[in-house]
């Protein structure tokens, strides 16, 4: 079976030729491009309404409180079992 990519390459093609020019200019243009991409992504963010924010916050607080009480109850149970097994 013969390869269609040739014997010298790994099958990957280069998208861009090696860049030439001033490395400082390339650095700053890369930073500007990065900041533009960040701003573009931030424009896509959908922020919750006040009602959704209050609802989500309430759910998180109730869930964390329930898990905290469950862990506290297990801790108390284990402490009593240890005290019973080994005495005070």
Buried (B, 14 or more C-beta within 10 A) or exposed (E): EEEEEEEEEEEEEEEEEEEEEEEEEEEEEEEEEEEEEEEEEEEEEEEEEEEEEEEEEEEEEEEEEEEEEEEEEEEEEEEEEEEEEEEE
